[in-house]
Amino acid sequence: MKNLKLIALLVIPVIFSTSCSNDDAPVNEEEVITTVTTTLVGGGQTITLTSRDLDGDGPNAPVITVSENLTAGTTYTGSTTFLNELESPAEDITVEVEEEGADHQVFYQLPSSIGTVTYTDTDANGRPIGLNFTLVAGTSGSTGTLTVTLRHLPNKTASGVSGGDITNAGGNTDAAVSFSVAVN
């Protein structure tokens, strides 16, 4: 019986020491994104599309706003930002997305009647990041949804991904927001 107690006293600390994590190992924690803002500037307009979800995964739905409608045929210079407004001051996740551009891509999904998007920024490998883009507004009278999706570790060499097709991108979704938009 004494031997069993002695063995237990020796084995238990070994088990605990091997089950603890190595604090020196790098951890890439998933960022919290509460606010996604897409800004479109063109034709004398500044259109702001914002999704703000200040309770994160809480019970309240995000507050989604679109400041005004697109104008048919207008070319807009666009940019998207990502914030964590649970921090004070708010943490600008956009900086991390840009710095780790090879590991991120923003996708813009919309019907062609609403418009077409072209990337204007690239990562160190010459592949799109998608924080900056142009949008050419489509047909007057069109309505639909513009979905903005931030992917982490997408396969940027997969078919269509560099052109903004999310279908083969893979990776993990860090944020996805859908805006109801209209073209005048």
Backbone as a printed PyTorch tensor [residue, N CA C, xyz], in Angstrom:
tensor([[[  0.8170,  -1.1970,   0.0000],
         [  0.0000,   0.0000,   0.0000],
         [  0.8620,   1.2630,   0.0000]],

        [[  1.9750,   1.2070,   0.7900],
         [  2.8930,   2.3400,   0.8370],
         [  3.4560,   2.6360,  -0.5410]],

        [[  3.7590,   1.5840,  -1.3000],
         [  4.3150,   1.7460,  -2.6460],
         [  3.3100,   2.4200,  -3.5740]],

        [[  2.0500,   2.0730,  -3.4670],
         [  1.0280,   2.7040,  -4.3050],
         [  0.9170,   4.1910,  -3.9970]],

        [[  0.9670,   4.5630,  -2.7260],
         [  0.9000,   5.9770,  -2.3510],
         [  2.1220,   6.7230,  -2.8830]],

        [[  3.2860,   6.0900,  -2.7790],
         [  4.5150,   6.7140,  -3.2580],
         [  4.4740,   6.8960,  -4.7750]],

        [[  4.0060,   5.8800,  -5.4730],
         [  3.8980,   5.9670,  -6.9360],
         [  2.9090,   7.0670,  -7.3200]],

        [[  1.7880,   7.1350,  -6.6120],
         [  0.7940,   8.1720,  -6.9030],
         [  1.3690,   9.5540,  -6.6740]],

        [[  2.1350,   9.7240,  -5.6150],
         [  2.7440,  11.0190,  -5.3370],
         [  3.7540,  11.4100,  -6.4030]],

        [[  4.4030,  10.4570,  -7.0190],
         [  5.3800,  10.7500,  -8.0620],
         [  4.7340,  10.9430,  -9.4310]],

        [[  3.6760,  10.2010,  -9.7160],
         [  3.0500,  10.2270, -11.0380],
         [  2.1560,  11.4550, -11.2230]],

        [[  1.4240,  11.8330, -10.2100],
         [  0.4760,  12.9400, -10.3370],
         [  1.1710,  14.2400, -10.7400]],

        [[  2.2880,  14.6450, -10.1110],
         [  2.9440,  15.8800, -10.5780],
         [  3.4320,  15.7910, -12.0210]],

        [[  3.8480,  14.6110, -12.4510],
         [  4.2990,  14.4490, -13.8360],
         [  3.1390,  14.6430, -14.7950]],

        [[  1.9980,  14.0920, -14.4650],
         [  0.8190,  14.2420, -15.3260],
         [  0.4350,  15.7170, -15.4460]],

        [[  0.3870,  16.4230, -14.3050],
         [  0.0260,  17.8360, -14.3510],
         [  1.0490,  18.6750, -15.0930]],

        [[  2.3140,  18.3730, -14.9420],
         [  3.3300,  19.1850, -15.6200],
         [  3.3280,  18.9650, -17.1220]],

        [[  2.9550,  17.7810, -17.5760],
         [  2.9240,  17.5490, -19.0200],
         [  1.6220,  17.9980, -19.6440]],

        [[  0.5750,  18.1770, -18.8450],
         [ -0.6990,  18.6060, -19.4170],
         [ -0.8280,  20.1160, -19.5020]],

        [[  0.0300,  20.8360, -18.8320],
         [ -0.0230,  22.3010, -18.8870],
         [  0.5130,  22.7850, -20.2220]],

        [[ -0.0030,  23.8880, -20.6930],
         [  0.4520,  24.4210, -21.9760],
         [  1.7810,  25.1290, -21.8090]],

        [[  2.4840,  25.2390, -22.8990],
         [  3.7470,  25.9580, -22.9190],
         [  3.4320,  27.4310, -23.1310]],

        [[  3.6760,  28.2410, -22.0920],
         [  3.3530,  29.6660, -22.1780],
         [  4.2200,  30.4070, -23.1820]],

        [[  5.3440,  29.8020, -23.5940],
         [  6.2240,  30.4400, -24.5580],
         [  5.7760,  30.2210, -25.9950]],

        [[  4.8380,  29.2970, -26.2230],
         [  4.3780,  29.0140, -27.5840],
         [  3.5370,  30.1780, -28.0910]],

        [[  3.7480,  30.5930, -29.3550],
         [  2.9520,  31.7040, -29.8810],
         [  1.4940,  31.2960, -30.0530]],

        [[  0.6090,  32.1840, -29.6550],
         [ -0.8220,  31.9400, -29.7820],
         [ -1.3950,  32.9970, -30.7010]],

        [[ -2.1060,  32.5630, -31.7460],
         [ -2.7460,  33.5000, -32.6470],
         [ -4.2310,  33.5060, -32.3180]],

        [[ -4.6000,  34.3580, -31.3430],
         [ -5.9840,  34.4070, -30.9140],
         [ -6.8500,  35.0370, -31.9940]],

        [[ -8.0630,  34.4980, -32.0930],
         [ -9.0080,  35.0390, -33.0590],
         [ -9.4420,  36.4220, -32.5800]],

        [[ -9.4250,  37.3860, -33.4850],
         [ -9.7850,  38.7360, -33.1140],
         [-11.3050,  38.8770, -32.9880]],

        [[-11.7090,  39.7540, -32.0720],
         [-13.1260,  40.0590, -31.8960],
         [-13.4430,  41.2370, -32.8040]],

        [[-14.4460,  41.0710, -33.6450],
         [-14.8530,  42.1420, -34.5550],
         [-16.3080,  42.4870, -34.2450]],

        [[-16.5200,  43.6970, -33.7630],
         [-17.8760,  44.1410, -33.4320],
         [-18.4690,  45.0430, -34.5000]],

        [[-17.5770,  45.7080, -35.2740],
         [-18.0520,  46.7270, -36.2080],
         [-17.3640,  46.5890, -37.5520]],

        [[-18.1780,  46.5090, -38.6000],
         [-17.6800,  46.4760, -39.9760],
         [-18.2590,  47.6990, -40.6770]],

        [[-17.3670,  48.5140, -41.2690],
         [-17.8170,  49.7060, -41.9860],
         [-17.2230,  49.7050, -43.3840]],

        [[-18.0900,  49.7950, -44.3800],
         [-17.6590,  49.9350, -45.7750],
         [-18.0600,  51.3270, -46.2170]],

        [[-17.0700,  52.0690, -46.7290],
         [-17.3070,  53.4360, -47.1830],
         [-17.0920,  53.5000, -48.6880]],

        [[-18.0420,  54.1080, -49.3950],
         [-17.9830,  54.2670, -50.8480],
         [-18.0190,  55.7620, -51.1700]],

        [[-17.0160,  56.2340, -51.9120],
         [-16.9350,  57.6560, -52.2630],
         [-16.9060,  57.7860, -53.7770]],

        [[-17.8500,  58.5540, -54.3280],
         [-17.8880,  58.7830, -55.7680],
         [-19.1360,  59.5370, -56.1720]],

        [[-19.0500,  60.2480, -57.2830],
         [-20.2040,  60.9850, -57.7900],
         [-20.7370,  62.0140, -56.8110]],

        [[-19.8570,  62.5960, -56.0140],
         [-20.2880,  63.5870, -55.0380],
         [-20.9360,  62.9870, -53.8000]],

        [[-20.9090,  61.6790, -53.6690],
         [-21.5150,  61.0000, -52.5300],
         [-20.4490,  60.3560, -51.6450]],

        [[-20.7620,  60.2340, -50.3730],
         [-20.0360,  59.3580, -49.4650],
         [-21.0920,  58.4730, -48.8240]],

        [[-21.0780,  57.2040, -49.1990],
         [-22.0620,  56.2490, -48.7040],
         [-21.3750,  55.3850, -47.6530]],

        [[-22.0160,  55.2490, -46.4960],
         [-21.4570,  54.4630, -45.4070],
         [-22.3990,  53.3050, -45.0850]],

        [[-21.8420,  52.0980, -45.1090],
         [-22.5710,  50.8850, -44.7380],
         [-21.9220,  50.3710, -43.4610]],

        [[-22.6920,  50.2780, -42.3830],
         [-22.1240,  49.9070, -41.0910],
         [-22.9430,  48.8060, -40.4320]],

        [[-22.2260,  47.8350, -39.8760],
         [-22.8270,  46.8260, -39.0110],
         [-22.1210,  46.9220, -37.6680]],

        [[-22.8930,  47.1440, -36.6120],
         [-22.3290,  47.2910, -35.2680],
         [-23.0490,  46.3050, -34.3460]],

        [[-22.2660,  45.4120, -33.7450],
         [-22.8070,  44.3910, -32.8420],
         [-22.0410,  44.4740, -31.5270]],

        [[-22.4530,  45.3930, -30.6650],
         [-21.6890,  45.6990, -29.4590],
         [-21.8590,  44.6840, -28.3380]],

        [[-22.7560,  43.7100, -28.4980],
         [-22.8270,  42.6420, -27.4930],
         [-22.2440,  41.3350, -28.0290]],

        [[-21.4980,  41.4310, -29.1430],
         [-20.8300,  40.2470, -29.6980],
         [-21.8220,  39.1450, -29.9970]],

        [[-21.6340,  37.9960, -29.3600],
         [-22.5380,  36.8640, -29.5780],
         [-23.7480,  36.9130, -28.6560]],

        [[-23.9980,  38.0720, -28.0640],
         [-25.1210,  38.2420, -27.1510],
         [-26.4620,  38.1680, -27.8610]],

        [[-27.5200,  38.4390, -27.1250],
         [-28.8710,  38.2460, -27.6720],
         [-29.3170,  39.3100, -28.6720]],

        [[-28.6510,  40.4570, -28.6940],
         [-29.0990,  41.5390, -29.5680],
         [-28.5190,  41.3970, -30.9720]],

        [[-29.3620,  41.6220, -31.9490],
         [-28.9180,  41.5820, -33.3460],
         [-28.0530,  42.8030, -33.6390]],

        [[-27.1510,  42.6930, -34.6260],
         [-26.3500,  43.8590, -34.9960],
         [-27.2500,  44.9810, -35.5280]],

        [[-26.7950,  46.2090, -35.3490],
         [-27.4840,  47.3680, -35.9260],
         [-26.8180,  47.6300, -37.2720]],

        [[-27.5960,  47.5110, -38.3420],
         [-27.0710,  47.6480, -39.7050],
         [-27.6790,  48.8920, -40.3330]],

        [[-26.7950,  49.7670, -40.8630],
         [-27.2750,  50.9870, -41.4980],
         [-26.5990,  51.1700, -42.8600]],

        [[-27.3530,  51.7590, -43.7830],
         [-26.8500,  52.1450, -45.1020],
         [-27.2740,  53.5940, -45.2740]],

        [[-26.2930,  54.4950, -45.4440],
         [-26.5970,  55.9260, -45.4030],
         [-27.4060,  56.4200, -46.5970]],

        [[-27.1870,  55.8550, -47.7760],
         [-27.9730,  56.2560, -48.9530],
         [-27.7900,  55.2460, -50.0810]],

        [[-28.5440,  55.4420, -51.1600],
         [-28.4990,  54.5260, -52.3010],
         [-27.3330,  54.8440, -53.2350]],

        [[-26.9310,  53.8370, -53.9880],
         [-25.9220,  54.0070, -55.0360],
         [-26.5530,  54.7250, -56.2220]],

        [[-25.7330,  55.3750, -57.0330],
         [-26.1980,  56.0210, -58.2570],
         [-25.7030,  55.1910, -59.4390]],

        [[-26.6270,  54.8090, -60.3180],
         [-26.3110,  53.9350, -61.4540],
         [-25.1260,  54.4650, -62.2550]],

        [[-24.2150,  53.5560, -62.6110],
         [-23.0770,  53.8910, -63.4550],
         [-21.9410,  54.6290, -62.7640]],

        [[-22.1030,  54.9750, -61.5110],
         [-21.0640,  55.7110, -60.7850],
         [-19.9680,  54.7500, -60.3240]],

        [[-18.7160,  55.2040, -60.4510],
         [-17.5850,  54.4420, -59.9230],
         [-17.2530,  54.9830, -58.5470]],

        [[-17.3020,  54.1010, -57.5590],
         [-17.0140,  54.4580, -56.1730],
         [-15.6620,  53.8860, -55.7660]],

        [[-14.9060,  54.6730, -55.0260],
         [-13.6940,  54.1840, -54.3750],
         [-14.1410,  53.6650, -53.0180]],

        [[-13.8290,  52.4040, -52.7450],
         [-14.3210,  51.7890, -51.5240],
         [-13.2190,  51.3710, -50.5730]],

        [[-13.5840,  51.3230, -49.2980],
         [-12.6900,  50.8030, -48.2680],
         [-13.5370,  50.1810, -47.1700]],

        [[-12.9740,  49.1780, -46.5130],
         [-13.6700,  48.5150, -45.4180],
         [-12.7620,  48.4830, -44.2030]],

        [[-13.3500,  48.7600, -43.0390],
         [-12.6180,  48.7120, -41.7860],
         [-13.3140,  47.7610, -40.8160]],

        [[-12.4990,  47.2260, -39.8960],
         [-12.9860,  46.2820, -38.8890],
         [-12.5160,  46.7660, -37.5170]],

        [[-13.4590,  46.8870, -36.5800],
         [-13.1330,  47.3690, -35.2370],
         [-13.6130,  46.3940, -34.1700]],

        [[-12.9220,  46.4200, -33.0420],
         [-13.3930,  45.7760, -31.8180],
         [-13.7340,  46.9070, -30.8640]],

        [[-15.0070,  47.2630, -30.7950],
         [-15.4350,  48.3680, -29.9430],
         [-15.7490,  47.9210, -28.5180]],

        [[-15.4520,  46.6540, -28.2010],
         [-15.5610,  46.2190, -26.8120],
         [-14.3590,  46.7030, -26.0160]],

        [[-13.2800,  47.0550, -26.7290],
         [-12.0870,  47.6280, -26.1030],
         [-12.2530,  49.1400, -26.0030]],

        [[-11.5600,  49.7360, -25.0450],
         [-11.5790,  51.1870, -24.9240],
         [-10.1510,  51.6830, -24.8110]],

        [[ -9.6440,  52.4210, -25.7820],
         [-10.3340,  52.8290, -27.0110],
         [-10.5250,  51.6330, -27.9490]],

        [[-11.3680,  51.8160, -28.9430],
         [-11.6630,  50.7440, -29.8970],
         [-10.3820,  50.2620, -30.5710]],

        [[-10.2650,  48.9470, -30.7140],
         [ -9.1130,  48.3540, -31.3850],
         [ -9.3980,  48.2690, -32.8820]],

        [[ -8.4820,  48.7920, -33.6940],
         [ -8.6340,  48.7810, -35.1500],
         [ -8.0500,  47.4810, -35.6970]],

        [[ -8.8950,  46.5060, -35.9540],
         [ -8.4790,  45.1920, -36.4650],
         [ -7.9950,  45.3120, -37.9090]],

        [[ -8.3840,  46.3830, -38.5950],
         [ -7.9840,  46.6050, -39.9850],
         [ -6.4650,  46.5980, -40.1180]],

        [[ -5.7760,  47.1490, -39.1420],
         [ -4.3140,  47.2100, -39.1570],
         [ -3.7320,  45.8010, -39.2020]],

        [[ -4.2640,  44.9100, -38.3780],
         [ -3.7940,  43.5170, -38.3590],
         [ -4.1040,  42.8100, -39.6780]],

        [[ -5.2890,  43.0520, -40.2160],
         [ -5.6580,  42.4350, -41.4940],
         [ -4.6830,  42.8720, -42.5830]],

        [[ -4.3340,  44.1500, -42.6020],
         [ -3.3960,  44.6550, -43.6030],
         [ -1.9910,  44.0960, -43.3890]],

        [[ -1.5300,  44.0930, -42.1380],
         [ -0.1930,  43.5730, -41.8370],
         [ -0.0700,  42.0930, -42.1660]],

        [[ -1.1420,  41.3410, -41.9590],
         [ -1.1730,  39.9110, -42.2480],
         [ -1.9720,  39.6640, -43.5310]],

        [[ -1.7470,  40.5160, -44.5190],
         [ -2.5120,  40.4780, -45.7630],
         [ -2.4870,  39.1440, -46.4760]],

        [[ -1.3610,  38.4220, -46.4270],
         [ -1.2770,  37.1190, -47.0930],
         [ -2.2140,  36.0990, -46.4430]],

        [[ -2.6350,  36.3750, -45.2090],
         [ -3.5020,  35.4500, -44.4690],
         [ -4.9580,  35.8910, -44.4320]],

        [[ -5.2950,  36.9840, -45.1130],
         [ -6.6610,  37.5110, -45.0760],
         [ -7.1220,  37.9440, -46.4660]],

        [[ -8.4340,  37.9000, -46.6710],
         [ -9.0340,  38.4920, -47.8690],
         [-10.4690,  38.8690, -47.5540]],

        [[-10.8510,  40.0580, -48.0220],
         [-12.2260,  40.5230, -47.8910],
         [-12.9270,  40.2330, -49.2090]],

        [[-14.0910,  39.6270, -49.1200],
         [-14.8910,  39.2930, -50.3040],
         [-16.1500,  40.1470, -50.3150]],

        [[-16.5480,  40.5700, -51.5120],
         [-17.7510,  41.3750, -51.7100],
         [-18.6550,  40.6100, -52.6580]],

        [[-19.7630,  40.1120, -52.1360],
         [-20.7100,  39.3490, -52.9430],
         [-21.9460,  40.2040, -53.1780]],

        [[-22.2750,  40.3920, -54.4570],
         [-23.4360,  41.1900, -54.8220],
         [-23.8730,  40.7990, -56.2250]],

        [[-25.1610,  40.9470, -56.5210],
         [-25.6200,  40.6670, -57.8840],
         [-25.0500,  41.7090, -58.8440]],

        [[-24.7950,  41.3070, -60.0780],
         [-24.2230,  42.2380, -61.0640],
         [-25.1510,  43.4180, -61.3370]],

        [[-26.4560,  43.2510, -61.1170],
         [-27.3790,  44.3810, -61.3110],
         [-27.1130,  45.4880, -60.2880]],

        [[-26.5420,  45.1430, -59.1470],
         [-26.1770,  46.1360, -58.1240],
         [-24.8360,  46.7680, -58.4600]],

        [[-23.9010,  45.9580, -58.9660],
         [-22.5970,  46.5080, -59.3140],
         [-21.5170,  45.4490, -59.3990]],

        [[-20.3200,  45.8970, -59.7330],
         [-19.1630,  45.0150, -59.8040],
         [-18.0220,  45.6060, -58.9750]],

        [[-17.2620,  44.7080, -58.3630],
         [-16.1720,  45.1180, -57.4750],
         [-14.8460,  44.6690, -58.0670]],

        [[-13.8300,  45.5490, -57.9780],
         [-12.4610,  45.2440, -58.3960],
         [-11.5280,  45.6150, -57.2510]],

        [[-10.6710,  44.6660, -56.8610],
         [ -9.6990,  44.9340, -55.7940],
         [ -8.6580,  45.9490, -56.2410]],

        [[ -8.2070,  46.7890, -55.2990],
         [ -7.1560,  47.7570, -55.6200],
         [ -5.9650,  47.6660, -54.6680]],

        [[ -5.9790,  46.6920, -53.7610],
         [ -4.8320,  46.4940, -52.8710],
         [ -4.3790,  45.0360, -52.9310]],

        [[ -3.0980,  44.8180, -52.6420],
         [ -2.5440,  43.4670, -52.6990],
         [ -1.6360,  43.1980, -51.5060]],

        [[ -1.4360,  41.9030, -51.2350],
         [ -0.5210,  41.4870, -50.1790],
         [  0.9000,  41.3920, -50.7360]],

        [[  1.8290,  40.9070, -49.9400],
         [  3.2400,  40.8090, -50.3350],
         [  3.4450,  39.8610, -51.5180]],

        [[  2.4660,  38.9850, -51.7680],
         [  2.5530,  38.0340, -52.8800],
         [  1.8200,  38.5160, -54.1310]],

        [[  1.3200,  39.7620, -54.0940],
         [  0.6060,  40.3010, -55.2450],
         [ -0.8300,  39.8190, -55.3670]],

        [[ -1.3650,  39.2280, -54.2910],
         [ -2.7560,  38.7440, -54.2980],
         [ -3.6270,  39.7270, -53.5080]],

        [[ -4.9110,  39.7950, -53.8210],
         [ -5.7740,  40.8070, -53.1980],
         [ -5.9510,  40.6130, -51.6970]],

        [[ -6.0750,  41.7560, -51.0040],
         [ -6.4930,  41.7550, -49.6080],
         [ -7.9760,  42.1340, -49.5620]],

        [[ -8.3290,  43.2160, -50.2550],
         [ -9.7300,  43.6120, -50.3530],
         [-10.1610,  44.6960, -49.3880]],

        [[ -9.2410,  45.2830, -48.6560],
         [ -9.6100,  46.4080, -47.8040],
         [ -9.9330,  47.6340, -48.6430]],

        [[ -9.3330,  47.7080, -49.8370],
         [ -9.5760,  48.8120, -50.7710],
         [-10.0120,  48.2400, -52.1150]],

        [[-10.9560,  48.9230, -52.7610],
         [-11.5500,  48.4050, -53.9890],
         [-12.2840,  49.5050, -54.7210]],

        [[-12.7210,  49.2020, -55.9290],
         [-13.6620,  50.0860, -56.6200],
         [-14.9560,  49.3070, -56.8330]],

        [[-16.0570,  50.0290, -56.8000],
         [-17.3640,  49.4480, -57.0820],
         [-18.0080,  50.3150, -58.1530]],

        [[-18.3860,  49.7000, -59.2570],
         [-19.1220,  50.4050, -60.3020],
         [-20.5860,  50.0180, -60.1350]],

        [[-21.4200,  51.0020, -59.8060],
         [-22.8420,  50.7510, -59.5530],
         [-23.5370,  50.2720, -60.8170]],

        [[-24.4870,  49.3670, -60.6310],
         [-25.1850,  48.7390, -61.7450],
         [-26.3960,  49.5100, -62.2310]],

        [[-27.4730,  48.7740, -62.4590],
         [-28.6740,  49.2610, -63.1160],
         [-29.6070,  50.0030, -62.1750]],

        [[-30.0850,  51.1720, -62.6330],
         [-31.0420,  51.9450, -61.8570],
         [-32.2820,  51.1020, -61.5730]],

        [[-32.7900,  51.1990, -60.3600],
         [-33.9800,  50.4490, -59.9660],
         [-33.6640,  49.0850, -59.3570]],

        [[-32.3880,  48.7090, -59.3400],
         [-32.0050,  47.4110, -58.7810],
         [-31.9050,  47.4840, -57.2610]],

        [[-32.2960,  46.3930, -56.6350],
         [-32.1090,  46.2450, -55.1990],
         [-31.5250,  44.8650, -54.9400]],

        [[-30.8400,  44.7240, -53.8370],
         [-30.2540,  43.4330, -53.5060],
         [-29.3880,  43.5290, -52.2700]],

        [[-28.5590,  42.5120, -52.0980],
         [-27.7220,  42.4110, -50.9090],
         [-26.2550,  42.4550, -51.2840]],

        [[-25.5080,  43.2670, -50.5620],
         [-24.0530,  43.3010, -50.6520],
         [-23.5450,  42.6310, -49.3810]],

        [[-22.8870,  41.4870, -49.5350],
         [-22.3340,  40.7710, -48.3940],
         [-20.8300,  40.9880, -48.3540]],

        [[-20.3430,  41.4370, -47.2020],
         [-18.9190,  41.6800, -46.9770],
         [-18.4390,  40.5900, -46.0270]],

        [[-17.4440,  39.8110, -46.4770],
         [-16.9340,  38.6930, -45.6870],
         [-15.4250,  38.7920, -45.5580]],

        [[-14.9230,  38.7200, -44.3340],
         [-13.4880,  38.6690, -44.0760],
         [-13.1160,  37.2230, -43.7920]],

        [[-12.2240,  36.6770, -44.6180],
         [-11.7520,  35.3040, -44.4320],
         [-10.3130,  35.3030, -43.9420]],

        [[-10.0410,  34.4170, -42.9980],
         [ -8.6930,  34.1940, -42.4820],
         [ -8.1710,  32.8970, -43.0970]],

        [[ -6.9690,  32.9370, -43.6050],
         [ -6.2990,  31.8130, -44.2690],
         [ -7.0750,  31.2550, -45.4630]],

        [[ -7.5540,  32.1340, -46.3510],
         [ -8.1870,  31.6150, -47.5660],
         [ -7.1130,  31.0560, -48.4970]],

        [[ -7.5220,  30.2010, -49.4160],
         [ -6.6060,  29.6970, -50.4430],
         [ -6.6450,  30.7120, -51.5880]],

        [[ -5.7350,  31.6580, -51.5590],
         [ -5.7450,  32.7460, -52.5360],
         [ -5.3390,  32.2930, -53.9410]],

        [[ -4.8100,  31.0790, -54.0700],
         [ -4.4440,  30.5800, -55.3930],
         [ -5.5480,  29.7170, -56.0010]],

        [[ -6.6250,  29.4730, -55.2620],
         [ -7.7260,  28.6590, -55.7820],
         [ -8.4450,  29.4000, -56.9070]],

        [[ -9.1080,  28.6420, -57.7420],
         [ -9.8110,  29.1770, -58.9000],
         [-10.8090,  30.2710, -58.5110]],

        [[-10.6550,  31.4580, -59.1060],
         [-11.5830,  32.5660, -58.9380],
         [-11.3610,  33.4360, -57.7160]],

        [[-10.5750,  32.9740, -56.7430],
         [-10.4350,  33.7020, -55.4830],
         [ -9.8010,  35.0770, -55.6920]],

        [[ -8.7870,  35.1760, -56.5280],
         [ -8.1360,  36.4790, -56.7420],
         [ -9.0820,  37.4840, -57.3990]],

        [[-10.1300,  36.9950, -58.0570],
         [-11.1340,  37.8710, -58.6500],
         [-12.2950,  38.1690, -57.7230]],

        [[-12.2390,  37.6100, -56.4930],
         [-13.2810,  37.9040, -55.5130],
         [-14.3400,  36.8370, -55.3450]],

        [[-14.1660,  35.6740, -56.0070],
         [-15.1350,  34.5860, -55.8680],
         [-14.8070,  33.8000, -54.5990]],

        [[-15.7010,  33.8100, -53.6370],
         [-15.4850,  33.1750, -52.3460],
         [-15.6880,  31.6560, -52.3860]],

        [[-16.2620,  31.1340, -53.4580],
         [-16.6500,  29.7330, -53.5530],
         [-15.5320,  28.7670, -53.1990]],

        [[-14.3400,  28.9630, -53.7260],
         [-13.2220,  28.0380, -53.5030],
         [-12.2180,  28.5510, -52.4770]],

        [[-12.5590,  29.6070, -51.7590],
         [-11.5920,  30.2650, -50.8800],
         [-11.2080,  29.4350, -49.6630]],

        [[-12.1480,  28.7090, -49.0930],
         [-11.8480,  27.9960, -47.8590],
         [-11.5210,  28.9760, -46.7540]],

        [[-10.7340,  28.5350, -45.7850],
         [-10.3690,  29.3930, -44.6640],
         [-11.5000,  29.5240, -43.6650]],

        [[-11.3130,  30.4130, -42.7140],
         [-12.2930,  30.6530, -41.6520],
         [-12.8760,  32.0550, -41.7930]],

        [[-14.1550,  32.1780, -41.5480],
         [-14.8130,  33.4790, -41.6170],
         [-14.6180,  34.2200, -40.3010]],

        [[-13.9450,  35.3780, -40.3740],
         [-13.7660,  36.2370, -39.1920],
         [-14.9560,  37.1660, -39.0180]],

        [[-15.5690,  37.5830, -40.1190],
         [-16.7370,  38.4780, -40.0620],
         [-17.5030,  38.3400, -41.3730]],

        [[-18.8160,  38.4120, -41.2820],
         [-19.6700,  38.4030, -42.4740],
         [-20.8970,  39.2580, -42.1780]],

        [[-21.1660,  40.2140, -43.0650],
         [-22.2590,  41.1520, -42.8770],
         [-22.9750,  41.3320, -44.2060]],

        [[-24.3090,  41.3850, -44.1530],
         [-25.1010,  41.6150, -45.3630],
         [-25.8420,  42.9490, -45.2490]],

        [[-25.6810,  43.7620, -46.2980],
         [-26.3170,  45.0730, -46.3670],
         [-27.3580,  45.0680, -47.4820]],

        [[-28.5380,  45.5960, -47.2230],
         [-29.5440,  45.7920, -48.2630],
         [-29.2130,  47.0870, -48.9770]],

        [[-29.0190,  47.0100, -50.2940],
         [-28.6530,  48.1950, -51.0550],
         [-29.5910,  48.3710, -52.2640]],

        [[-29.6300,  49.5940, -52.7510],
         [-30.4500,  49.9180, -53.9130],
         [-29.6570,  50.8480, -54.8130]],

        [[-29.9850,  50.8090, -56.1020],
         [-29.3350,  51.6700, -57.0890],
         [-30.3950,  52.5930, -57.6630]],

        [[-30.1410,  53.9000, -57.6280],
         [-31.0460,  54.8930, -58.2390],
         [-30.6040,  55.2010, -59.6410]]])
